[in-house]
Amino acid sequence: MREAKERIRLESSTPDYPIILPDLRREIIIIDHDFGTITHHIQLFKTGRIDCYRAVADGKPWKERIGWSRVLEGLRKSLPRVCGNID
């Protein structure tokens, strides 16, 4: 089975490298309705590293390159939990 997989891999065409990525790689739009309607717009642009972004949040650039996990951490910290009545 391993030999068959290896033969198929060797006979198939190779993918094109490097992968051409768009300048704007990810976009996050958050609409918060807790205390009135507030919209946040986060854009993640490509950098020299595949695993990092140049982030722009609500039109203001972040200071440094940032990875996906730090983007999610920033979202988690900027949108705290709200105590409320459970219906």
Secondary structure as UniProt FT lines:
FT   HELIX           2..11
FT   STRAND          24..32
FT   TURN            34..35
FT   STRAND          38..46
FT   TURN            50..51
FT   STRAND          52..57
FT   TURN            58..59
FT   STRAND          60..61
FT   STRAND          66..67
FT   HELIX           68..78
//
